[in-house]
Amino acid sequence: MLIEYMIVSALLFAIGATGAMIRRNFIVILMSLELMLNGAGMLLITMSYYLGNVSGQIMFIFVAAVAASETAIGLAIVVMMYKRKGSIDINDFSMLKK
């Protein structure tokens, strides 16, 4: 049972990493980062259950908090950029460098 959960979490992470590297839409990149964090969190919870301690579950609470804050900040940036440029293409984000 442990191997199946590890495979699913690795697949979630791999799909998220692939989506973050390939796609050019900022919202899709944010969703891919969420998939990566969920894959890592699933592995933390799985290993915590397997080892019989709660440290992985407590760590997942912090991972979930980081994921929520990353989404909120990312969506705020998307709204700001859409107001300025009218697009959410990642290539239009070069103006943030200034």
C-alpha positions in Angstrom: 0.0 0.0 0.0 2.9 2.3 0.7 4.3 1.9 -2.8 1.1 2.9 -4.4 0.9 6.2 -2.5 4.5 6.9 -3.3 3.9 6.3 -7.0 0.9 8.6 -7.0 2.7 11.4 -5.1 5.7 11.1 -7.5 3.3 11.2 -10.5 1.6 14.3 -9.1 5.0 16.0 -8.6 6.2 15.0 -12.1 3.0 16.3 -13.8 3.3 19.5 -11.9 6.9 20.0 -12.8 6.3 19.2 -16.4 3.4 21.7 -16.5 5.4 24.4 -14.8 8.3 24.0 -17.3 6.3 23.7 -20.5 3.3 26.0 -20.2 3.4 29.8 -20.8 0.1 30.7 -19.1 0.6 32.0 -15.6 -2.5 30.5 -14.1 -1.6 27.0 -15.5 1.9 27.5 -14.0 0.3 28.3 -10.6 -1.9 25.1 -10.9 1.2 23.1 -11.7 3.0 24.4 -8.6 0.0 23.4 -6.6 0.2 19.9 -8.0 3.9 19.8 -7.0 3.1 20.9 -3.5 0.3 18.4 -3.2 2.5 15.6 -4.4 5.1 16.5 -1.8 2.5 16.8 0.9 1.0 13.4 0.0 4.4 11.9 0.4 4.9 13.6 3.8 1.6 12.3 5.1 2.2 8.8 3.7 5.7 8.5 5.2 4.4 9.9 8.5 1.7 7.2 8.7 4.1 4.5 7.7 6.7 5.5 10.3 4.1 6.0 13.0 4.8 9.6 13.9 3.0 12.9 13.3 5.9 15.0 12.2 5.1 14.6 8.5 1.5 15.6 9.1 2.5 18.7 11.0 4.9 19.5 8.2 2.1 19.2 5.7 0.2 21.9 7.5 3.1 24.2 6.8 3.2 23.1 3.2 -0.5 23.7 2.8 -0.1 27.2 4.3 2.7 28.0 1.9 0.6 26.7 -1.0 -2.4 28.9 0.0 -0.2 32.0 0.4 1.6 31.3 -2.9 -1.8 31.1 -4.7 -3.1 34.3 -3.1 0.0 36.3 -4.1 0.2 34.7 -7.5 -3.4 35.5 -8.3 -2.9 39.1 -7.1 0.0 39.4 -9.5 -2.1 38.0 -12.3 -4.9 40.5 -11.7 -2.4 43.4 -11.6 -0.8 42.3 -14.8 -4.1 41.7 -16.6 -5.2 45.2 -15.7 -1.9 46.6 -17.1 -1.3 44.4 -20.1 -4.6 42.7 -20.9 -2.9 39.4 -21.0 -1.6 36.7 -18.6 1.1 35.3 -20.9 4.2 34.7 -19.0 6.4 36.5 -21.6 4.5 39.8 -20.8 5.9 39.6 -17.2 9.2 41.1 -18.1 8.0 44.5 -16.9 8.2 43.2 -13.3 12.0 43.4 -13.6 12.0 47.2 -13.5 
